C-alpha cells in the first residue's frame, strides 16, 4: 500500500515536471516567433541608412506614446462618467422614500 502511494506520488511529480518543461518550451517558442515576426516586419527599416532608420524608429515610438496617451485619457473620461452616474443623490433617495408625488408610502 505504501509502495503504491510512493509510486503514484513519483508519477505525479514526473508529470508535473513534464508539464512545467512543456510550458517553458512553449513560452520560449512563442517568444522566438514574436521576435522573428518583429524582425521580419522591421527588415525594410533595417536596410535604411543609419540616420533615416533612427528617425523612423523615433517616429514610431512617438506614435505609440501618442496612442497610449489617447487611450489613457479616453479611459479616464469613461471612468469619470461612471463615477458620476454611480454616485447616489439625496433627491433620488428622498423620491424612493416618499414616493413619486411626495406622499408617504405608508398605507
Secondary structure, DSSP 8 states (H G I E B T S, - for coil): -HHHHHHHHHHHHHHHHHHHHHHHHHHHHHHHHHHHHHHHHTHHHHTS-HHHHHHHHHHHHHHHHHHHHHHHHHHHHHHHHHHHHHS--HHHHHHHHH-TTS-----
